[in-house]
């Protein structure tokens, strides 16, 4: 049902470097880019499907957005400033994305990351982007350049349940969260957690 290709990232590293490594595989047509260290569960429709529907409607690049309700966690993500679109509730125009803002300096409570529908023109922006922190290429920097030519939209996953697997502690919390809320073993997990507590 699918063909798989594997590539190795070479310097410059960072998530923008990973995009560069896959350029030869996807540079001729729109494509979906998804991070492997996070899960967003939606009872409405899968997150990628929601993003693709927005792309099909507007023919512009799209990023999924999820509200980060805990303000102390917003400094981990790319937080977005939005502009409303007439007649749309869960689709917004992205004015800018601030990568890992300092506490209290985030432009909104919404993180835009994890699932992207991108056009080949993202590679033109990549070529104009200089490495940032630690000499790494950051997708946020690339996208902020790209959006000046293509525009950029966010699909807000209104019922999204976000499971962050990007560091060991959050990964542990996400496993507990998943088993508690979605697994057929949820009763056993709850009983075991009670035993530990």
Phi and psi restraints in degrees (value plus and minus 20) as a CYANA .aco file:
   2 UNK   PHI    -171.7  -131.7
   2 UNK   PSI     133.5   173.5
   3 UNK   PHI    -128.2   -88.2
   3 UNK   PSI     116.6   156.6
   4 UNK   PHI    -134.1   -94.1
   4 UNK   PSI     115.9   155.9
   5 UNK   PHI    -144.5  -104.5
   5 UNK   PSI     123.9   163.9
   6 UNK   PHI    -141.2  -101.2
   6 UNK   PSI     116.0   156.0
   7 UNK   PHI    -148.7  -108.7
   7 UNK   PSI     136.1   176.1
   8 UNK   PHI    -126.8   -86.8
   8 UNK   PSI     114.8   154.8
   9 UNK   PHI     -99.6   -59.6
   9 UNK   PSI     114.2   154.2
  10 UNK   PHI    -136.6   -96.6
  10 UNK   PSI     144.1   184.1
  11 UNK   PHI     -76.6   -36.6
  11 UNK   PSI     123.9   163.9
  12 UNK   PHI     -96.6   -56.6
  12 UNK   PSI     120.6   160.6
  13 UNK   PHI    -102.4   -62.4
  13 UNK   PSI    -187.6  -147.6
  14 UNK   PHI      79.1   119.1
  14 UNK   PSI     148.3   188.3
  15 UNK   PHI     -88.0   -48.0
  15 UNK   PSI     -44.1    -4.1
  16 UNK   PHI     -90.2   -50.2
  16 UNK   PSI     -52.9   -12.9
  17 UNK   PHI     -84.8   -44.8
  17 UNK   PSI     -54.8   -14.8
  18 UNK   PHI     -85.3   -45.3
  18 UNK   PSI     -57.4   -17.4
  19 UNK   PHI     -83.9   -43.9
  19 UNK   PSI     -62.9   -22.9
  20 UNK   PHI     -78.6   -38.6
  20 UNK   PSI     -61.0   -21.0
  21 UNK   PHI     -83.7   -43.7
  21 UNK   PSI     -46.9    -6.9
  22 UNK   PHI    -119.1   -79.1
  22 UNK   PSI     -15.8    24.2
  23 UNK   PHI     -72.8   -32.8
  23 UNK   PSI     -65.1   -25.1
  24 UNK   PHI     -86.7   -46.7
  24 UNK   PSI     -36.0     4.0
  25 UNK   PHI    -110.0   -70.0
  25 UNK   PSI     -45.8    -5.8
  26 UNK   PHI    -150.9  -110.9
  26 UNK   PSI     -11.9    28.1
  27 UNK   PHI     -96.7   -56.7
  27 UNK   PSI     -25.4    14.6
  28 UNK   PHI    -122.9   -82.9
  28 UNK   PSI     -25.1    14.9
  29 UNK   PHI    -174.7  -134.7
  29 UNK   PSI     143.8   183.8
  30 UNK   PHI     -78.2   -38.2
  30 UNK   PSI     129.4   169.4
  31 UNK   PHI    -169.0  -129.0
  31 UNK   PSI     143.0   183.0
  32 UNK   PHI    -126.6   -86.6
  32 UNK   PSI     113.0   153.0
  33 UNK   PHI    -138.2   -98.2
  33 UNK   PSI     108.5   148.5
  34 UNK   PHI    -153.3  -113.3
  34 UNK   PSI     114.7   154.7
  35 UNK   PHI     -96.3   -56.3
  35 UNK   PSI     124.0   164.0
  36 UNK   PHI    -111.6   -71.6
  36 UNK   PSI     -25.8    14.2
  37 UNK   PHI    -125.1   -85.1
  37 UNK   PSI       3.1    43.1
  38 UNK   PHI    -172.5  -132.5
  38 UNK   PSI     133.5   173.5
  39 UNK   PHI    -152.6  -112.6
  39 UNK   PSI     115.4   155.4
  40 UNK   PHI    -143.1  -103.1
  40 UNK   PSI      97.6   137.6
  41 UNK   PHI    -117.7   -77.7
  41 UNK   PSI     108.0   148.0
  42 UNK   PHI    -146.6  -106.6
  42 UNK   PSI     108.4   148.4
  43 UNK   PHI     -97.7   -57.7
  43 UNK   PSI     -39.0     1.0
  44 UNK   PHI     -96.3   -56.3
  44 UNK   PSI     -87.0   -47.0
  45 UNK   PHI    -170.8  -130.8
  45 UNK   PSI     134.2   174.2
  46 UNK   PHI     -75.9   -35.9
  46 UNK   PSI     125.3   165.3
  47 UNK   PHI     -75.6   -35.6
  47 UNK   PSI     -65.2   -25.2
  48 UNK   PHI     -84.9   -44.9
  48 UNK   PSI     -58.4   -18.4
  49 UNK   PHI     -81.2   -41.2
  49 UNK   PSI     -62.1   -22.1
  50 UNK   PHI     -82.0   -42.0
  50 UNK   PSI     -61.6   -21.6
  51 UNK   PHI     -85.9   -45.9
  51 UNK   PSI     -61.3   -21.3
  52 UNK   PHI     -85.1   -45.1
  52 UNK   PSI     -57.1   -17.1
  53 UNK   PHI     -83.9   -43.9
  53 UNK   PSI     -59.7   -19.7
  54 UNK   PHI     -84.8   -44.8
  54 UNK   PSI     -63.0   -23.0
  55 UNK   PHI     -80.8   -40.8
  55 UNK   PSI     -65.7   -25.7
  56 UNK   PHI     -81.6   -41.6
  56 UNK   PSI     -54.0   -14.0
  57 UNK   PHI     -95.1   -55.1
  57 UNK   PSI     -63.0   -23.0
  58 UNK   PHI    -127.8   -87.8
  58 UNK   PSI     -34.7     5.3
  59 UNK   PHI      37.4    77.4
  59 UNK   PSI      14.9    54.9
  60 UNK   PHI    -145.0  -105.0
  60 UNK   PSI     136.5   176.5
  61 UNK   PHI     -78.5   -38.5
  61 UNK   PSI     127.1   167.1
  62 UNK   PHI    -155.3  -115.3
  62 UNK   PSI     122.4   162.4
  63 UNK   PHI    -146.5  -106.5
  63 UNK   PSI     121.6   161.6
  64 UNK   PHI     -93.5   -53.5
  64 UNK   PSI     127.9   167.9
  65 UNK   PHI    -149.8  -109.8
  65 UNK   PSI     121.9   161.9
  66 UNK   PHI    -157.4  -117.4
  66 UNK   PSI     120.5   160.5
  67 UNK   PHI     -97.3   -57.3
  67 UNK   PSI     110.3   150.3
  68 UNK   PHI    -119.9   -79.9
  68 UNK   PSI      80.1   120.1
  69 UNK   PHI     -94.1   -54.1
  69 UNK   PSI     -47.6    -7.6
  70 UNK   PHI    -105.8   -65.8
  70 UNK   PSI      89.1   129.1
  71 UNK   PHI     -79.2   -39.2
  71 UNK   PSI     -46.4    -6.4
  72 UNK   PHI     -92.4   -52.4
  72 UNK   PSI     -34.4     5.6
  73 UNK   PHI    -118.3   -78.3
  73 UNK   PSI     -25.7    14.3
  74 UNK   PHI     -90.2   -50.2
  74 UNK   PSI     -40.7    -0.7
  75 UNK   PHI     -94.1   -54.1
  75 UNK   PSI     -21.5    18.5
  76 UNK   PHI    -109.7   -69.7
  76 UNK   PSI     -32.1     7.9
  77 UNK   PHI    -147.1  -107.1
  77 UNK   PSI     152.2   192.2
  78 UNK   PHI    -104.9   -64.9
  78 UNK   PSI      91.6   131.6
  79 UNK   PHI    -120.0   -80.0
  79 UNK   PSI     117.4   157.4
  80 UNK   PHI    -127.9   -87.9
  80 UNK   PSI     126.8   166.8
  81 UNK   PHI    -120.5   -80.5
  81 UNK   PSI     110.8   150.8
  82 UNK   PHI    -132.2   -92.2
  82 UNK   PSI     140.2   180.2
  83 UNK   PHI    -149.7  -109.7
  83 UNK   PSI     113.2   153.2
  84 UNK   PHI     -86.5   -46.5
  84 UNK   PSI     131.1   171.1
  85 UNK   PHI    -136.1   -96.1
  85 UNK   PSI     107.9   147.9
  86 UNK   PHI     -75.4   -35.4
  86 UNK   PSI     110.7   150.7
  87 UNK   PHI      62.4   102.4
  87 UNK   PSI     -19.9    20.1
  88 UNK   PHI    -133.2   -93.2
  88 UNK   PSI     113.2   153.2
  89 UNK   PHI    -115.3   -75.3
  89 UNK   PSI     -64.4   -24.4
  90 UNK   PHI    -132.2   -92.2
  90 UNK   PSI      -7.4    32.6
  91 UNK   PHI    -139.7   -99.7
  91 UNK   PSI     107.4   147.4
  92 UNK   PHI    -149.3  -109.3
  92 UNK   PSI     134.9   174.9
  93 UNK   PHI    -104.7   -64.7
  93 UNK   PSI     114.6   154.6
  94 UNK   PHI    -109.9   -69.9
  94 UNK   PSI     100.9   140.9
  95 UNK   PHI    -101.2   -61.2
  95 UNK   PSI     -65.4   -25.4
  96 UNK   PHI    -182.5  -142.5
  96 UNK   PSI     140.3   180.3
  97 UNK   PHI    -142.7  -102.7
  97 UNK   PSI     109.2   149.2
  98 UNK   PHI    -126.6   -86.6
  98 UNK   PSI      95.4   135.4
  99 UNK   PHI     -98.6   -58.6
  99 UNK   PSI     103.6   143.6
 100 UNK   PHI      27.5    67.5
 100 UNK   PSI      40.7    80.7
 101 UNK   PHI     -88.1   -48.1
 101 UNK   PSI     135.7   175.7
 102 UNK   PHI     -86.5   -46.5
 102 UNK   PSI     132.8   172.8
 103 UNK   PHI     -73.6   -33.6
 103 UNK   PSI     108.9   148.9
 104 UNK   PHI      67.2   107.2
 104 UNK   PSI     -26.1    13.9
 105 UNK   PHI    -128.8   -88.8
 105 UNK   PSI     -13.0    27.0
 106 UNK   PHI     -91.2   -51.2
 106 UNK   PSI     120.4   160.4
 107 UNK   PHI     -95.0   -55.0
 107 UNK   PSI     -34.6     5.4
 108 UNK   PHI    -183.1  -143.1
 108 UNK   PSI    -196.8  -156.8
 109 UNK   PHI    -114.7   -74.7
 109 UNK   PSI     -12.0    28.0
 110 UNK   PHI    -126.6   -86.6
 110 UNK   PSI     107.4   147.4
 111 UNK   PHI    -112.6   -72.6
 111 UNK   PSI     117.5   157.5
 112 UNK   PHI    -135.4   -95.4
 112 UNK   PSI      88.0   128.0
 113 UNK   PHI    -192.5  -152.5
 113 UNK   PSI     151.5   191.5
 114 UNK   PHI      75.4   115.4
 114 UNK   PSI     -61.7   -21.7
 115 UNK   PHI    -160.5  -120.5
 115 UNK   PSI     102.8   142.8
 116 UNK   PHI    -147.4  -107.4
 116 UNK   PSI     119.3   159.3
 117 UNK   PHI    -130.7   -90.7
 117 UNK   PSI      95.2   135.2
 118 UNK   PHI    -141.9  -101.9
 118 UNK   PSI     133.4   173.4
 119 UNK   PHI    -115.9   -75.9
 119 UNK   PSI     140.3   180.3
 120 UNK   PHI     -76.9   -36.9
 120 UNK   PSI     -43.8    -3.8
 121 UNK   PHI     -83.2   -43.2
 121 UNK   PSI     -33.0     7.0
 122 UNK   PHI     -80.4   -40.4
 122 UNK   PSI     -46.9    -6.9
 123 UNK   PHI     -94.6   -54.6
 123 UNK   PSI     -47.6    -7.6
 124 UNK   PHI     -83.9   -43.9
 124 UNK   PSI     -62.0   -22.0
 125 UNK   PHI     -87.1   -47.1
 125 UNK   PSI     -57.6   -17.6
 126 UNK   PHI     -78.8   -38.8
 126 UNK   PSI     -61.3   -21.3
 127 UNK   PHI     -85.5   -45.5
 127 UNK   PSI     -42.2    -2.2
 128 UNK   PHI    -114.0   -74.0
 128 UNK   PSI     -25.4    14.6
 129 UNK   PHI    -112.0   -72.0
 129 UNK   PSI     112.3   152.3
 130 UNK   PHI    -116.4   -76.4
 130 UNK   PSI     127.9   167.9
 131 UNK   PHI     -77.0   -37.0
 131 UNK   PSI     126.4   166.4
 132 UNK   PHI    -129.2   -89.2
 132 UNK   PSI    -150.0  -110.0
 133 UNK   PHI     -73.2   -33.2
 133 UNK   PSI     111.6   151.6
 134 UNK   PHI      41.5    81.5
 134 UNK   PSI       0.3    40.3
 135 UNK   PHI      51.9    91.9
 135 UNK   PSI      -0.6    39.4
 136 UNK   PHI    -121.4   -81.4
 136 UNK   PSI     132.4   172.4
 137 UNK   PHI    -108.4   -68.4
 137 UNK   PSI     108.3   148.3
 138 UNK   PHI    -131.0   -91.0
 138 UNK   PSI     110.2   150.2
 139 UNK   PHI     -78.7   -38.7
 139 UNK   PSI     -55.0   -15.0
 140 UNK   PHI     -78.5   -38.5
 140 UNK   PSI     -63.5   -23.5
 141 UNK   PHI     -83.0   -43.0
 141 UNK   PSI     -62.2   -22.2
 142 UNK   PHI     -82.1   -42.1
 142 UNK   PSI     -65.4   -25.4
 143 UNK   PHI     -88.9   -48.9
 143 UNK   PSI     -56.6   -16.6
 144 UNK   PHI     -83.3   -43.3
 144 UNK   PSI     -52.3   -12.3
 145 UNK   PHI     -94.1   -54.1
 145 UNK   PSI     -65.2   -25.2
 146 UNK   PHI     -79.6   -39.6
 146 UNK   PSI     -61.1   -21.1
 147 UNK   PHI     -84.2   -44.2
 147 UNK   PSI     -40.4    -0.4
 148 UNK   PHI     -84.7   -44.7
 148 UNK   PSI     -48.1    -8.1
 149 UNK   PHI    -117.4   -77.4
 149 UNK   PSI     -55.6   -15.6
 150 UNK   PHI    -127.1   -87.1
 150 UNK   PSI     -36.4     3.6
 151 UNK   PHI      56.3    96.3
 151 UNK   PSI     147.9   187.9
 152 UNK   PHI    -176.2  -136.2
 152 UNK   PSI     111.9   151.9
 153 UNK   PHI    -138.7   -98.7
 153 UNK   PSI     135.6   175.6
 154 UNK   PHI    -138.9   -98.9
 154 UNK   PSI     114.8   154.8
 155 UNK   PHI    -122.1   -82.1
 155 UNK   PSI      92.9   132.9
 156 UNK   PHI    -100.9   -60.9
 156 UNK   PSI     101.5   141.5
 157 UNK   PHI    -104.6   -64.6
 157 UNK   PSI      72.1   112.1
 158 UNK   PHI     -81.6   -41.6
 158 UNK   PSI     -58.1   -18.1
 159 UNK   PHI    -124.4   -84.4
 159 UNK   PSI       0.3    40.3
 160 UNK   PHI     -88.5   -48.5
 160 UNK   PSI     113.6   153.6
 161 UNK   PHI    -127.5   -87.5
 161 UNK   PSI      91.4   131.4
 162 UNK   PHI    -112.2   -72.2
 162 UNK   PSI     105.8   145.8
 163 UNK   PHI    -137.7   -97.7
 163 UNK   PSI      88.6   128.6
 164 UNK   PHI    -109.3   -69.3
 164 UNK   PSI     101.3   141.3
 165 UNK   PHI    -135.3   -95.3
 165 UNK   PSI       3.5    43.5
 166 UNK   PHI    -103.8   -63.8
 166 UNK   PSI     -33.8     6.2
 167 UNK   PHI    -163.2  -123.2
 167 UNK   PSI     141.1   181.1
 168 UNK   PHI     -75.9   -35.9
 168 UNK   PSI     -63.0   -23.0
 169 UNK   PHI     -89.1   -49.1
 169 UNK   PSI     -65.2   -25.2
 170 UNK   PHI     -84.3   -44.3
 170 UNK   PSI     -54.1   -14.1
 171 UNK   PHI     -83.3   -43.3
 171 UNK   PSI     -62.6   -22.6
 172 UNK   PHI     -82.6   -42.6
 172 UNK   PSI     -67.2   -27.2
 173 UNK   PHI     -79.3   -39.3
 173 UNK   PSI     -60.0   -20.0
 174 UNK   PHI     -87.5   -47.5
 174 UNK   PSI     -56.3   -16.3
 175 UNK   PHI     -82.8   -42.8
 175 UNK   PSI     -65.1   -25.1
 176 UNK   PHI     -82.1   -42.1
 176 UNK   PSI     -65.4   -25.4
 177 UNK   PHI     -78.5   -38.5
 177 UNK   PSI     -66.8   -26.8
 178 UNK   PHI     -82.4   -42.4
 178 UNK   PSI     -69.9   -29.9
 179 UNK   PHI     -84.5   -44.5
 179 UNK   PSI     -54.7   -14.7
 180 UNK   PHI     -87.6   -47.6
 180 UNK   PSI     -58.8   -18.8
 181 UNK   PHI    -123.2   -83.2
 181 UNK   PSI     -42.7    -2.7
 182 UNK   PHI    -149.1  -109.1
 182 UNK   PSI     -37.0     3.0
 183 UNK   PHI    -106.2   -66.2
 183 UNK   PSI     130.8   170.8
 184 UNK   PHI     -90.2   -50.2
 184 UNK   PSI     -30.1     9.9
 185 UNK   PHI    -118.8   -78.8
 185 UNK   PSI      -2.6    37.4
 186 UNK   PHI     -80.2   -40.2
 186 UNK   PSI     -57.4   -17.4
 187 UNK   PHI     -83.6   -43.6
 187 UNK   PSI     -64.6   -24.6
 188 UNK   PHI     -83.1   -43.1
 188 UNK   PSI     -60.3   -20.3
 189 UNK   PHI     -84.9   -44.9
 189 UNK   PSI     -64.8   -24.8
 190 UNK   PHI     -81.5   -41.5
 190 UNK   PSI     -62.2   -22.2
 191 UNK   PHI     -83.0   -43.0
 191 UNK   PSI     -61.2   -21.2
 192 UNK   PHI     -87.6   -47.6
 192 UNK   PSI     -59.1   -19.1
 193 UNK   PHI     -84.2   -44.2
 193 UNK   PSI     -60.0   -20.0
 194 UNK   PHI     -81.8   -41.8
 194 UNK   PSI     -57.6   -17.6
 195 UNK   PHI     -83.9   -43.9
 195 UNK   PSI     -60.0   -20.0
 196 UNK   PHI     -91.2   -51.2
 196 UNK   PSI     -53.9   -13.9
